[in-house]
């Protein structure tokens, strides 16, 4: 029997090696050679899956957003409206080792995208992920409004923008000062904000 190779899994392993290099040494250190060494592969093996560095960077960046999306899709909505909303939003926040790694890499990619000219490359991925988080905020608040869980008269679009900005800020604070902005503190602040939007029972 010929050996069955899971090419998708290998591509993800290479991307994860890139993540480790970026977190440890910065995105400028993420060459094919350093990524291959980190993955324990030859440079030729890495180039087999990713002929150019731009393709590898794009895949690694996309993998961050794909993993968040997969976790969100796997959530079973149980509990109060606030608790359910929290569970969805927490998946976009660096509240454990896995999500901190994703956020660190995301920040490095975002900084690199800002340095690029034009609308393509990594910048296109940044826009897609940023739009995705905004859409998540809008979808959650629209669903809560449809269920009658929100206060009457709220401008849901404006509140979605506020929620998006809060998540971005909390993520940054948690990444920069995790001792001051702990996972518990992030959850507390996010719950408090959501509760200010809820209709009184």
C-alpha positions in Angstrom: 0.0 0.0 0.0 1.4 3.4 -0.9 1.7 5.8 2.0 -1.2 8.3 2.1 0.0 11.8 2.6 -2.3 14.4 4.1 -1.2 17.4 2.1 -3.6 19.8 3.8 -2.2 18.8 7.2 1.4 19.3 6.0 0.5 22.7 4.7 -0.9 23.6 8.2 2.2 22.2 9.9 4.4 24.5 7.7 2.1 27.5 8.6 2.4 26.7 12.3 6.2 26.6 12.0 6.0 30.0 10.4 3.8 31.2 13.3 6.5 30.1 15.8 9.3 31.8 13.8 7.2 35.0 13.6 6.4 35.0 17.4 10.0 34.3 18.4 12.0 36.3 15.8 9.6 38.6 13.9 8.1 38.4 10.5 11.3 39.5 8.7 12.9 36.3 10.0 10.3 34.1 8.3 12.3 32.9 5.3 11.8 29.6 3.6 15.1 28.5 5.2 14.1 29.4 8.8 10.6 28.0 8.4 12.0 24.7 7.0 14.4 24.5 9.9 11.6 25.2 12.4 9.4 22.5 10.8 12.3 20.0 10.6 12.0 19.8 6.9 14.2 20.6 3.9 13.7 24.0 2.1 12.8 22.0 -1.0 9.9 20.3 0.9 8.5 23.7 2.0 8.8 25.0 -1.5 6.9 22.0 -2.8 3.8 23.2 -0.9 4.5 26.9 -1.1 6.6 27.9 -4.2 6.8 31.5 -3.0 7.0 33.2 0.3 3.9 35.4 -0.4 1.8 32.3 -0.8 3.0 30.9 2.5 2.4 34.1 4.3 -1.1 34.4 2.8 -1.9 30.8 3.8 -0.6 31.2 7.3 -2.6 34.4 7.8 -5.7 32.8 6.4 -5.2 29.8 8.8 -5.6 32.2 11.8 -9.0 33.4 10.6 -10.1 29.9 9.6 -9.4 28.4 13.0 -11.4 31.2 14.7 -14.2 30.6 12.2 -14.2 26.8 12.9 -14.3 27.4 16.7 -17.2 29.8 16.3 -19.1 27.3 14.0 -18.6 24.5 16.6 -20.3 26.5 19.5 -23.5 25.0 20.8 -25.7 28.0 21.8 -26.9 27.2 25.3 -27.5 29.5 28.3 -28.7 33.0 28.6 -28.5 35.5 25.7 -25.5 37.2 27.3 -23.7 34.0 27.9 -24.2 32.8 24.3 -23.0 36.1 22.9 -19.9 36.0 25.2 -19.0 32.5 24.0 -19.0 33.6 20.4 -17.0 36.8 21.0 -14.4 35.1 23.2 -13.2 33.0 20.3 -11.8 36.2 18.8 -9.9 37.2 22.0 -6.4 36.0 23.2 -7.7 34.3 26.3 -5.6 31.1 26.3 -2.2 29.9 24.8 -3.7 28.9 21.4 -5.6 32.2 20.9 -2.6 34.3 22.2 -0.4 32.6 19.6 -3.0 33.4 16.9 -3.3 37.0 18.0 0.5 37.5 18.2 0.8 36.3 14.6 -2.2 38.3 13.5 -0.6 41.5 14.9 2.7 40.8 13.1 0.9 40.2 9.8 -1.3 43.3 10.3 1.8 45.4 10.8 3.4 44.0 7.7 0.2 44.6 5.7 0.2 48.2 6.7 3.7 48.6 5.3 2.6 47.2 2.0 1.4 49.4 -0.9 -1.7 48.7 -2.7 -4.8 46.7 -1.7 -3.6 43.2 -2.5 -1.4 40.7 -0.6 -1.7 40.6 3.2 -3.8 43.8 3.3 -6.6 41.9 1.5 -6.5 39.3 4.3 -6.5 41.9 7.0 -9.6 43.5 5.4 -11.4 40.2 5.1 -10.8 39.2 8.8 -11.6 42.7 10.0 -14.9 42.6 8.1 -15.6 39.1 9.4 -15.3 40.3 13.0 -17.6 43.2 12.3 -20.1 40.9 10.7 -20.0 38.6 13.8 -20.7 41.6 16.0 -23.6 42.7 13.8 -25.0 39.2 13.5 -25.0 38.6 17.2 -26.7 41.9 18.0 -29.2 41.5 15.2 -30.1 38.0 16.5 -30.5 39.4 20.1 -32.7 42.2 18.8 -34.8 39.8 16.9 -35.3 37.8 20.1 -36.3 40.9 22.0 -33.3 40.6 24.2 -31.9 44.1 23.5 -33.3 47.4 24.8 -35.8 49.2 22.7 -34.5 52.0 20.5 -30.9 50.9 20.2 -29.1 51.7 17.0 -27.9 48.2 16.4 -25.4 49.1 13.7 -23.8 51.7 15.9 -23.7 49.3 18.8 -22.1 46.7 16.6 -19.3 49.2 15.8 -18.9 49.9 19.5 -18.7 46.2 20.3 -16.2 45.6 17.5 -14.0 48.5 18.8 -14.3 47.0 22.4 -13.1 43.6 21.2 -10.2 45.1 19.3 -9.2 47.1 22.4 -9.6 44.2 24.8 -7.6 41.9 22.6 -4.7 44.4 22.4 -4.7 45.1 26.1 -4.8 41.3 26.9 -1.8 40.8 24.6 0.3 43.7 25.8 -0.5 43.5 29.5 -1.9 40.0 30.3 -1.3 40.4 34.0 -3.4 43.6 34.2 -6.0 42.5 31.6 -6.4 38.9 32.4 -8.8 36.5 30.7 -11.1 36.8 33.7 -11.0 40.6 33.5 -11.7 40.6 29.7 -14.7 38.3 30.2 -15.9 40.6 33.1 -15.6 43.8 31.0 -17.2 42.2 27.9 -20.1 40.8 29.9 -20.7 44.1 31.6 -20.8 45.8 28.2 -23.3 43.3 26.8 -25.5 43.6 29.9 -25.8 47.4 29.4 -27.4 46.6 26.0 -29.9 44.0 27.3 -33.6 44.7 28.0 -34.6 44.6 31.6 -36.4 41.4 32.5 
